[in-house]
Amino acid sequence: MTDTPPDRLSIYPNSPYYDYDVLVRGIGVRFRGEEKSTVEEYCISEGWIKVSAGKAVDRKGRPMQLTLKGPVEVWFKDEEAQG
């Protein structure tokens, strides 16, 4: 397994950016200097994250998402525990 997190990752299994092994390992996301725990998808190279928008749901029953743009930092949480 690599030591660098993927450039883009999603928590939804039907997404092409879903990776079960990476999610099990644990990902930490810092957006604009603040650690976020509610991120549903992120892209480092494009500089955005997606978070749920309250209790509203789309027609498939998933939470509506807001796309927030800004600097994104990502790390593996298992490395944090070791060091």
N, C-alpha and C positions, 0 to 999 in steps of 0.2 A: 504494500500500500504506500502511496506517495505521501510526502510530508506537506505538500501544498494543497489547500482546499481548491475545489473546482471554481472556475470563473463564474459559472452560473449554476444555481441549484434551486429546486422546488420541492415542497413537501407533499405535493399531490402525485400519487402513483401513475396517473394517466398522462403526466407531463413528460416530454422527451428529456427534460433536465432533472428528473428524479433519479436519485442514487441511494438505495437503501443502506448500503455499507457505510457511506459517508454520514448519513443521518444517524445511524446507530453509534458511530464513533463520537458524534457530538460536534456541533458547529457553533461558534460564538460570532456574533455580528455587531460591529460598532458602526453607527451611522451618524455622521456629523459630530463625532466625539462622544456620543452617548451609546451605551450598550443597549441593544434591543433584544427582547426575548419573544416578540410576537411576529417576527418576520416569516412570511410564507414563501417568498421567493426573492432572490437577489441576483444582481449582475454587477461584478466588480468593474469590468472594462467599460460598461455603459454608464455606471454610476447611479444605480437606482435600487430601491427595495420595494416590495409590495407587502402591505399590512392590511388586516381586515378593517372594514369600515363599520364598526358597531355591530348591531344585530341584523342588519339587512342581508338578505340572501339573494343569489341569482336564481335563474330558472332551474338549475341543476341542484339547488340546495346548498351550494357552497357560499361562504361569506363573501360579500362584495369586497373588492380590494381597492385600496388607494395606492398609487405609484408615487413615491417620494424620491426626488432626485438630489444627489449630493455625494460626497466622498464616502465610500464603503470600505471597511476593513473586515477581514474574515480570518478566523483561526480555528484550529481544532481544539476542543475543550480537553481532550485527553492529554495533550501536550502541556496545558495549563496545570493540570493536576500533578504531572510528573516534575515540572520545574518550578 
